Amino acid sequence: MAKKQNKIRVVELFAGVGGFRIGLEGASDAYETIWNNQWEPSTKHQDASLVYVSRFGSKGHSNKDINLVPTTDIPDHDLLVGGFPCQDYSVAATLSRSGGIEGKKGVLWWQIYRILHEKGDKRPQYIFFENVDRLLNSPATQRGRDFAIILASLADLGYIVEWRIINAADYGMPQRRRRTYIVGYLKTSPVVEKIERLEDWVEYDGVMARAFEFKPKVGTMSEFDIEGSIKEVSDNFNKSKKESPFGNAGMMMDRHVYSVDAEAIYDGPRQTLGGNLVDENLVPEDFFITEEELPRWQYEKGAKKIERVSKEGYKYTFSEGGMAFPDSLEQPSRTIITGEGGTAPSRFKHVVRTKSGRYRRLLPIELERMNMFPDNHTYHPDVSDGRRAFLMGNALVCGVVEAIGKSLYQAIFNEAPVSSRPIFTVRDSKPMLDLSLFDDTEEPLLVNLPKKQFALDPTKHLLIGLVKKDNEEYFLKKEPTKLYYTGKNKTFPSTVALNKLYYFMPYIKEKGVRDLYLIRVVRIGNKAEIHPESADEEPRLIFELEYLRSLPAYQKVQLYRYWYKDSLLGRIIKD
């Protein structure tokens, strides 16, 4: 008799670009995401939703404000996950008609509560949430109140909850990112049968403790009850006290809390910022900081004291300490923020020094690696580099979810999990484009409409591509339109953003570059389109080109040992 296959049906709220899904699928093939919701308020361009659908497909995907999604539209599931926004969770009133609670309008925690409440006896047996580390201490006027509201409301729904603040870098991951992780179990779930003493579960036996070993700090243990209605918790919990009663590790059962402060224990391999960077020769030119811009970056990163005047006319001194410049390659990265993208100098953006001595910003693919996403996970023709950085600033470290997912699986099924999609921790310094990323793309990746009259724009991106011997004669003929095909699959640098390319210049060996073309379309095709006699139908990138002008003579350009160079037109054509 065949063994029954274990399955955990997952619903993912506030899905972003799928960090929870990647982590859980990396933990076990048992996790199956059957429905997900991603909606970015106040924006027409739903970048995260576009990326999510392009990677995981549209089946079960909802790009709608969760406030407007009826619970009846959400399929029954075993595990509810989500990284809900950190907001003010205070309670406004008790609803006499439904017996539920109402928080401030738009506070998304109450949408999680609403779904769990309305699911009734079909609510999921397990929950798994992520939030910022300050959740346990907010708000400043009533420390710990927000977390107490969350725990009390989950207890009233029948959940036993454990939590942990985890800094991913403490456990060998490539980013210093501290976040609160919350895992809960319905009292009817098989996991709850294993819980004997809260203290033992938190420190040794629990899902969090088995995923991330720690030792308790001496003298930090506390136990207490969260009392009163949710409204009373909102109004009175820890009122007038300066410190939160919640330690960074703990558990709640029937509103009784046990907590302690945890110190990480880890002696395994450690990832660094430098170990996740791509080869300098594959970095597009606009990510390098020019000598003219460098002093502005040094100023932003440096210590400073500035005299300022408030709106009320009071003079005060604004001061801030210096930051490491450039960022250390031997350590994990600092926390990635949503403002990481863009060329403007900033105190908070990462800057690294290359082997040649130049300074540069991080590429989107490197930001993805800091969060342990697959290379080019956010690569999409309609999503800019700046937005890709924004998406990573909002994301979580997938490796943390993977570790907790493994531990949760083992607690449920009493066996080791197996995954066919584990998260890789060794990265290629020369990443190449995987054309299978665009298998489901029906339209061309990029279109630049030709202009009958044109003025060269030195700030636009220029791709220089090597022309192979068997194609040189084709490119030496001056014709109004041409096709250029790249090498076979996985020979084109994935650091080159196709949606930013505007111009193209073919590189002829022993000659250099001369002819300038406008890129009209980038698409997937094959060599046989140009050379039918070759019968070569291996997938390649095809550039449809329109001739613009030629330089007076061939100009030498250094392609290093690669076939392509992403530069700016102004760096090649000086006049």
C-alpha positions in Angstrom: 0.0 0.0 0.0 1.4 3.4 -1.1 2.2 5.9 1.7 -0.2 8.8 1.8 1.5 12.0 0.6 1.6 14.7 3.2 0.2 18.1 2.1 -0.1 21.4 3.7 -2.5 23.8 1.9 -1.2 27.4 2.2 -2.9 30.7 1.8 -0.4 33.7 1.5 -1.6 37.2 2.5 0.4 40.4 1.8 2.4 38.1 -0.5 4.8 40.7 -2.0 6.9 38.8 -4.5 6.5 35.5 -2.8 9.1 35.3 0.0 7.0 33.0 2.2 6.2 30.8 -0.7 9.9 30.4 -1.7 10.9 29.7 1.9 8.1 27.1 2.5 8.7 25.4 -0.9 12.4 25.3 0.0 11.5 23.6 3.2 9.2 20.8 1.9 7.3 19.8 -1.2 4.3 19.3 1.2 3.7 23.0 1.2 1.3 23.9 -1.6 0.2 27.6 -2.0 -3.5 27.4 -3.2 -4.4 31.1 -3.0 -2.5 34.3 -2.5 -3.3 38.0 -2.3 -1.0 41.0 -3.1 -2.3 44.5 -3.3 -0.1 47.7 -3.1 -2.4 50.6 -2.1 -2.1 54.1 -3.7 -0.4 52.8 -6.8 -1.7 51.9 -10.3 1.4 49.9 -11.2 1.2 46.7 -9.2 4.9 45.7 -9.5 4.8 43.0 -6.8 1.7 41.3 -8.3 3.3 41.4 -11.8 6.4 39.6 -10.4 4.4 37.1 -8.4 2.3 36.1 -11.3 5.3 35.9 -13.7 7.1 33.5 -11.3 4.2 31.4 -9.9 1.4 31.8 -12.4 -2.0 33.5 -12.1 -3.9 30.5 -10.7 -5.2 31.3 -7.2 -3.7 34.9 -7.3 -5.7 37.9 -6.1 -4.6 41.4 -6.9 -7.4 43.1 -4.9 -7.5 45.1 -1.7 -7.9 42.5 1.0 -10.4 44.7 2.8 -12.7 44.0 -0.2 -12.2 40.3 -0.5 -15.0 38.2 1.1 -13.8 35.4 3.3 -16.0 33.1 1.2 -13.6 33.8 -1.8 -10.6 32.4 0.2 -10.4 28.6 0.0 -10.1 26.5 3.1 -6.5 25.9 4.0 -4.2 24.4 6.6 -1.7 27.2 7.0 -2.2 31.0 6.8 1.0 33.0 6.3 1.8 36.7 5.7 4.0 39.6 6.4 1.4 42.1 7.6 2.3 45.8 7.8 3.3 47.3 11.2 0.6 49.8 12.1 -1.3 51.0 15.1 -3.5 48.0 16.2 -5.6 49.9 18.8 -9.2 48.9 19.0 -11.9 51.4 18.3 -15.0 49.6 19.5 -16.9 46.4 20.0 -19.3 45.5 17.2 -22.6 44.6 18.8 -24.0 43.0 15.7 -21.2 40.5 15.0 -19.5 40.3 18.3 -16.2 41.0 16.5 -13.7 43.8 17.0 -12.9 46.8 14.9 -9.5 48.4 14.7 -8.6 51.6 12.9 -9.6 51.7 9.3 -7.0 50.1 7.0 -5.1 48.3 9.8 -4.5 45.0 8.1 -4.0 42.9 11.2 -7.8 43.1 11.6 -8.2 41.6 8.1 -6.2 38.5 9.3 -8.5 38.4 12.3 -11.6 38.8 10.2 -10.6 35.9 7.9 -9.7 33.6 10.9 -12.9 34.5 12.7 -15.2 34.1 9.7 -13.7 30.7 8.8 -15.2 29.4 12.0 -14.6 25.7 12.5 -12.8 25.6 9.1 -10.1 28.1 10.2 -6.5 26.9 9.5 -4.8 24.7 12.0 -1.6 26.7 11.7 -0.6 30.4 11.2 2.8 31.9 10.4 3.4 35.6 10.3 6.3 38.1 10.0 6.6 41.7 11.2 9.2 44.2 12.2 11.1 43.7 15.4 9.7 46.7 17.1 6.2 45.1 17.1 6.9 43.8 20.7 7.7 47.3 22.0 5.1 49.4 20.2 3.6 51.9 20.8 6.0 54.2 22.6 3.3 55.4 24.9 2.1 51.9 25.9 5.0 49.4 25.4 3.9 46.0 24.2 0.2 46.9 23.7 0.1 46.1 20.0 1.6 42.6 20.5 -0.7 42.0 23.5 -3.7 42.8 21.3 -2.5 40.3 18.6 -1.9 37.5 21.1 -5.1 38.0 23.0 -7.2 38.0 19.8 -5.4 34.8 18.6 -6.0 33.2 22.0 -9.7 34.0 21.7 -9.8 32.3 18.3 -8.3 29.1 19.8 -4.6 29.5 18.9 -1.5 28.7 21.0 1.2 31.1 19.8 5.0 31.2 19.9 7.2 34.0 18.7 10.8 34.9 18.1 12.8 38.0 17.0 15.4 36.6 14.6 18.4 38.5 13.1 19.0 36.5 9.9 22.8 37.2 10.0 23.0 35.6 13.5 22.4 32.2 11.7 24.8 32.6 8.8 22.5 34.4 6.4 23.8 37.3 4.2 21.8 40.2 5.7 21.5 41.8 9.1 17.7 41.9 9.2 15.8 41.6 12.5 12.2 40.6 12.2 9.5 39.1 14.5 8.2 35.7 13.5 5.0 34.3 14.9 3.8 30.7 14.6 0.5 29.5 16.0 -1.4 26.2 16.4 -5.1 25.5 16.9 -5.7 23.6 20.1 -7.1 20.7 18.0 -3.9 20.4 15.9 -1.5 17.4 16.4 1.3 19.8 17.4 -0.4 20.9 20.6 -0.4 17.4 21.9 3.4 17.6 22.2 3.4 20.8 24.4 3.9 20.0 28.1 5.5 23.0 29.7 5.7 26.5 28.0 9.2 27.0 29.2 10.5 23.7 27.7 8.7 24.4 24.4 10.1 27.9 24.1 13.7 26.9 25.0 14.1 23.4 23.6 11.2 21.5 22.0 9.2 24.1 20.0 9.2 24.9 16.3 11.2 28.1 16.8 13.8 26.5 19.2 14.5 23.6 16.9 14.8 25.9 13.9 17.1 28.5 15.6 19.0 27.4 18.7 19.5 29.9 21.4 20.4 30.3 25.1 18.2 32.4 27.5 19.7 35.6 28.9 20.0 35.3 32.7 17.3 37.2 34.6 15.1 37.9 31.6 12.4 35.3 32.1 8.8 36.6 32.8 5.3 35.1 33.1 2.0 37.0 33.1 -1.6 36.9 31.9 -3.2 39.2 29.3 -6.5 40.1 30.9 -9.8 41.7 29.9 -11.6 42.2 26.6 -9.7 43.1 23.5 -10.9 46.7 24.0 -9.7 46.6 27.6 -6.3 45.3 26.5 -6.1 48.1 24.0 -6.9 50.7 26.6 -5.0 49.4 29.6 -2.2 46.9 28.8 1.1 48.0 30.4 -0.1 51.5 30.7 2.4 54.1 32.1 5.3 51.6 32.1 8.5 52.3 30.3 9.4 48.8 29.1 7.6 46.1 27.2 7.0 42.8 29.3 7.7 40.7 26.1 11.1 39.1 25.7 12.3 38.4 22.2 11.3 34.7 22.5 8.2 33.4 24.1 4.9 31.6 24.0 1.2 32.3 24.8 -1.4 29.7 25.8 -4.9 30.6 27.0 -3.6 34.2 27.3 -0.9 33.1 29.7 2.5 34.3 28.5 6.0 32.9 29.1 8.9 35.0 27.6 12.6 35.4 27.8 15.4 37.2 25.9 17.3 34.9 23.6 21.0 34.9 22.5 21.6 33.1 19.2 23.8 29.9 19.2 25.3 29.2 15.8 28.6 27.8 14.6 27.9 27.0 10.9 28.9 28.6 7.6 28.3 32.3 7.2 27.5 34.2 4.1 28.8 37.7 3.4 28.0 40.6 1.2 31.2 40.1 -0.8 30.3 36.4 -1.4 27.1 37.4 -3.1 28.4 40.1 -5.5 28.7 39.6 -9.3 31.9 40.0 -11.3 32.8 43.7 -11.8 32.9 43.2 -15.5 29.2 42.4 -15.6 28.1 45.5 -13.8 26.2 48.1 -16.0 28.0 51.4 -16.1 25.2 53.4 -14.4 25.8 51.5 -11.1 29.3 52.9 -10.8 29.8 56.1 -8.9 31.8 58.7 -10.8 34.7 60.7 -9.3 32.5 63.8 -9.5 29.7 62.1 -7.5 32.0 60.5 -4.9 32.4 63.5 -2.5 28.5 63.7 -2.2 28.4 60.0 -1.2 31.2 60.5 1.3 29.3 63.4 2.8 26.1 61.5 3.2 27.9 58.6 4.8 30.0 60.7 7.2 29.3 62.1 10.7 27.7 65.6 10.7 26.3 68.3 12.9 23.9 70.8 11.3 22.3 73.8 12.8 18.6 73.9 12.0 15.5 76.0 12.8 12.1 74.4 13.6 8.8 75.6 12.2 8.2 77.3 15.5 11.5 79.2 15.2 13.6 77.2 17.7 17.2 76.6 16.8 18.6 73.0 17.3 21.5 70.9 16.2 20.8 67.9 14.1 23.6 65.3 14.4 24.3 61.8 13.1 27.2 59.5 13.4 29.3 58.2 10.5 28.6 55.0 8.6 31.1 52.5 7.1 32.1 53.6 3.6 32.4 51.5 1.6 30.4 48.6 3.1 32.5 45.7 4.4 32.6 42.7 2.0 33.6 40.4 4.8 30.3 40.8 6.8 26.6 40.3 6.0 25.0 43.4 4.4 23.1 46.0 6.4 19.3 45.9 6.4 18.0 46.6 2.9 15.4 49.4 2.9 12.9 50.4 0.2 15.0 53.4 -0.8 18.0 51.2 -1.8 17.4 51.9 -5.6 18.2 55.0 -7.6 21.4 56.9 -8.4 21.1 59.7 -5.9 23.6 59.7 -3.0 22.2 58.4 0.2 23.3 57.5 3.7 21.4 54.2 3.7 22.2 52.7 0.3 25.0 50.1 0.1 28.2 51.1 -1.7 31.0 48.6 -2.4 34.5 49.0 -3.6 35.5 46.8 -6.6 38.8 45.1 -7.2 39.7 47.9 -9.7 39.2 50.5 -7.0 35.9 51.9 -8.3 32.9 52.4 -6.1 29.4 51.2 -7.0 25.9 50.6 -5.8 24.3 47.1 -5.5 22.5 45.5 -8.5 18.9 44.3 -8.1 20.2 40.7 -8.4 22.6 41.3 -5.4 19.7 42.7 -3.3 17.7 39.6 -4.1 20.7 37.5 -2.9 20.8 39.4 0.4 17.2 38.2 0.9 18.0 34.7 -0.4 15.7 34.9 -3.3 16.5 33.1 -6.6 18.7 35.2 -9.0 16.5 37.7 -11.0 13.4 36.7 -9.2 12.1 40.3 -9.6 13.3 40.6 -13.2 10.3 41.7 -15.3 10.2 43.9 -18.4 7.7 46.3 -16.7 9.5 46.6 -13.4 12.4 49.1 -13.1 15.6 48.6 -11.2 14.4 51.1 -8.6 11.2 49.3 -8.1 13.0 46.0 -7.8 15.1 47.5 -5.0 11.9 48.7 -3.4 10.4 45.2 -3.5 13.5 43.8 -1.8 13.3 46.5 0.9 9.8 45.2 1.7 10.7 41.5 1.5 11.9 39.0 4.1 14.9 36.7 4.2 13.6 33.5 2.6 16.1 31.3 4.5 14.5 32.2 7.8 11.1 31.0 6.5 12.7 27.8 5.1 14.2 26.9 8.5 10.9 27.5 10.3 9.0 25.7 7.6 11.2 22.6 8.0 10.7 22.7 11.8 6.9 23.1 11.5 6.7 20.2 9.0 8.6 17.9 11.4 6.4 19.0 14.4 3.3 18.1 12.3 4.3 14.8 10.7 7.1 13.5 12.9 9.5 13.0 10.0 12.2 15.0 8.2 11.0 17.2 5.3 12.1 16.7 1.7 12.2 19.5 -0.9 13.0 19.5 -4.6 13.3 23.3 -4.5 15.8 24.1 -1.7 17.3 27.6 -1.3 20.8 27.8 -2.7 23.4 29.6 -0.7 26.3 29.5 -3.1 25.9 32.1 -5.9 27.6 32.5 -9.3 29.7 35.6 -9.7 28.9 35.5 -13.4 25.1 35.0 -13.6 23.7 34.5 -17.0 20.1 35.0 -18.2 17.8 32.0 -18.1 15.5 32.4 -21.0 12.9 30.2 -19.3 12.1 33.2 -17.2 10.0 34.4 -20.2 8.3 31.1 -21.2 4.9 32.6 -20.5 5.6 36.0 -21.9 3.3 36.5 -24.9 4.4 40.0 -25.9 7.9 41.3 -26.8 10.0 42.0 -23.8 10.7 45.6 -24.8 9.6 48.0 -27.6 11.4 51.2 -28.6 9.4 52.9 -31.3 11.7 54.2 -34.1 11.7 58.0 -34.8 12.1 59.4 -38.3 13.9 62.3 -36.7 16.1 61.6 -33.7 18.5 63.3 -31.4 21.0 61.1 -29.6 20.5 60.9 -25.9 23.9 60.3 -24.1 22.1 59.1 -20.9 20.4 56.2 -22.6 21.7 52.6 -22.2 23.8 51.2 -24.9 24.5 47.5 -25.4 27.7 46.5 -27.2 27.6 42.9 -28.5 30.3 40.8 -30.0 29.6 39.6 -33.6 30.8 36.1 -34.4 32.9 35.5 -37.5 30.1 33.8 -39.4 27.9 36.9 -38.9 30.5 39.7 -39.5 29.7 40.1 -43.2 26.0 40.5 -42.4 26.8 43.4 -40.0 29.4 45.0 -42.3 26.6 45.7 -44.8 24.9 49.0 -44.1 21.2 48.2 -44.2 18.3 50.1 -42.5 17.2 47.1 -40.3 19.0 44.1 -38.9 18.6 41.2 -36.4 21.2 40.5 -33.8 21.1 37.2 -31.9 22.9 36.4 -28.7 24.7 33.2 -27.8 22.7 30.1 -26.7 20.7 30.0 -23.6 22.5 31.2 -20.4 25.3 33.1 -22.2 23.8 36.6 -21.8 24.5 38.4 -18.5 21.4 38.5 -16.3 22.7 41.8 -14.8 21.7 43.6 -18.0 18.2 45.1 -17.7 16.6 44.6 -21.1 13.9 47.1 -20.3 16.6 49.9 -20.0 18.4 49.1 -23.2 17.9 51.7 -26.0 20.9 51.6 -28.4 23.0 48.8 -29.8 26.5 48.8 -31.4 27.9 45.6 -32.9 31.5 44.8 -31.9 33.7 43.4 -34.8 36.8 41.6 -33.6 40.1 43.4 -34.3 38.1 46.5 -35.4 35.8 47.6 -32.5 32.5 49.5 -32.8 31.3 51.9 -35.5 27.6 51.5 -36.3 24.9 52.7 -34.0 21.4 51.2 -34.0 18.2 51.8 -32.2 16.7 48.7 -30.5 13.2 48.4 -31.7 12.3 45.0 -30.1 13.9 42.4 -27.8 12.3 39.0 -28.0 13.1 35.3 -27.9 14.0 33.7 -31.2 16.7 31.6 -32.8 19.7 31.7 -35.2 17.7 30.1 -38.0 15.8 33.3 -38.5 19.0 34.9 -39.9 20.8 31.7 -41.2 18.1 29.2 -42.2 20.7 26.8 -43.4 22.0 26.3 -39.9 18.7 24.8 -38.7 19.7 26.1 -35.2 16.6 26.6 -33.2 18.2 26.9 -29.8 16.5 29.7 -27.8 18.3 33.1 -28.0 17.6 36.7 -27.4 16.9 38.5 -30.7 17.3 42.2 -31.0 15.4 43.9 -33.9 17.5 46.9 -34.9 17.1 50.1 -36.9 20.3 51.8 -38.2 20.9 55.4 -37.0 24.4 56.5 -37.8 28.1 55.5 -37.9 31.2 56.9 -36.3 33.9 58.2 -38.7 36.0 55.2 -37.9 36.0 52.1 -35.7 36.6 52.7 -32.0 38.2 50.2 -29.7 36.1 49.2 -26.7 37.2 46.8 -23.9 34.8 43.9 -23.7 37.0 42.0 -21.2 36.5 38.3 -21.5 32.7 38.6 -22.0 30.8 39.1 -25.2 28.6 42.0 -24.0 28.9 45.4 -22.4 26.1 47.5 -20.9 27.3 51.1 -21.0 25.8 54.6 -21.6 25.8 56.1 -25.0 27.7 59.2 -23.8 30.6 57.1 -22.6 31.2 55.7 -26.1 30.2 58.6 -28.4 31.8 61.7 -26.9 30.6 64.2 -29.4 
